[in-house]
Amino acid sequence: MRIAQIAPLTESVPPTLYGGTERIVSYLTEELTSLGHDVTLFASGDSVTTATLEPMAPRALRFDTSLRDAIAPHMVMMEAVYRRAHEFDVLHFHLDYWSFSLFSRGPAPSLTTLHGRLDLPEHKPMYDMFPRAPLVSISFAQRRGMPDANYVKTIHHGIPTNLLTPQLVTPGYLAFLGRIAPEKRPDRAIRIARRAGMKLKIAAKVDRVDQGYFDAKIRPMIDGDQIEMIGEIGDAQKAAFLGGAHALLMPIDWPEPFGLVMIEAMACGTPVIAFNCGSVPEIVDDGLTGFVVDSEDAAVAAVPRLQRLSRAAIRTRFERRFSARRMAGDYVSLYREMAISARPRLRVVS
């Protein structure tokens, strides 16, 4: 098939550091290419791919210090894709609602994978305006924020099975990975580690919008000894970081649409202790790949139970449920359905 993948321009594909959406776009694009499909990736010019790259900005917008308007490059990309839409069997957008207006009238089938939360009040008028826009949810929990939208499928994320692997090390700490933000609740992770009497390593970025929260709430809790702040890390460091942990702590306080870090931990054979929010019960098999908890007390109580879990079984479960190849196969099935249904129907004439 001729497939267009349209990514956000904020990060490169794949991102050099943090960037869940762009990471998934990269994994999907590479798997589709390896399966023999003709894939064109619309992304920033510093992206790296085996597909055909169409650079829509010189570099990831997050690292472009001269940029003043991040919307303009995305608008240019929308028009560029529209002018080439006839070249593709399907257009796959990863930009939330950006494509709805233009591509609801477009010449090629299109779909949008929703990577973020859907429970904000500003969203409903937009989705009501385009009730036929084909949407893919990344968890069933994600749909609760917009239950009446036009979901054509739920496809859980996947990552390459050779990207992160179990490490032959003795676990020595608890891990927190991702982003410092109030909804991610790193403060909970710190309290859980302290109460469990274990070291916590925090590998996370601090966005500009969250700098005040970090300075006021989190920095005073970091002692550099039991609680250690490592900073933002990339894929090259994740296997060692996650593989060396007794567990990944994910004490979130928001409706997490998916939580890529959970399956990254599972790929390393590392169990997850996560709060029962959003997609967590769909991703974590309680008692097999980790524990789903409802309080800090329950999280602390789960720490001694980690030794009952098999890291080999966690890795096996990851391979079965969350590989990039499985994800790509799910999307290819959907692409074919859409491409076939979009073909003009033959009719008999005398």
Sequence and secondary structure as in RCSB ss.txt:
>XXXX:A:sequence
MRIAQIAPLTESVPPTLYGGTERIVSYLTEELTSLGHDVTLFASGDSVTTATLEPMAPRALRFDTSLRDAIAPHM
VMMEAVYRRAHEFDVLHFHLDYWSFSLFSRGPAPSLTTLHGRLDLPEHKPMYDMFPRAPLVSISFAQRRGMPDAN
YVKTIHHGIPTNLLTPQLVTPGYLAFLGRIAPEKRPDRAIRIARRAGMKLKIAAKVDRVDQGYFDAKIRPMIDGD
QIEMIGEIGDAQKAAFLGGAHALLMPIDWPEPFGLVMIEAMACGTPVIAFNCGSVPEIVDDGLTGFVVDSEDAAV
AAVPRLQRLSRAAIRTRFERRFSARRMAGDYVSLYREMAISARPRLRVVS
>XXXX:A:secstr
 EEEEE  SSS SS SSS HHHHHHHHHHHHHHHTT EEEEEEETT   SSEEEEEESS GGG TT S SHHHHH
HHHHHHHHTGGG SEEEE STTTTHHHHTT SS EEEEE S    TTHHHHHHH TT  EEESSTGGGGGSTTS 
EEEE    B TTTS   SS   EEEEEEE  GGG HHHHHHHHHHHT  EEEEEE  GGGHHHIIIIIGGG  SS
SEEE     HHHHHHHHHTEEEEEE   S  S  HHHHHHHHTT  EEEES TTHHHHS BTTTEEEESSHHHHH
HHGGGGGGS HHHHHHHHHHHSBHHHHHHHHHHHHHHHHHHHS       
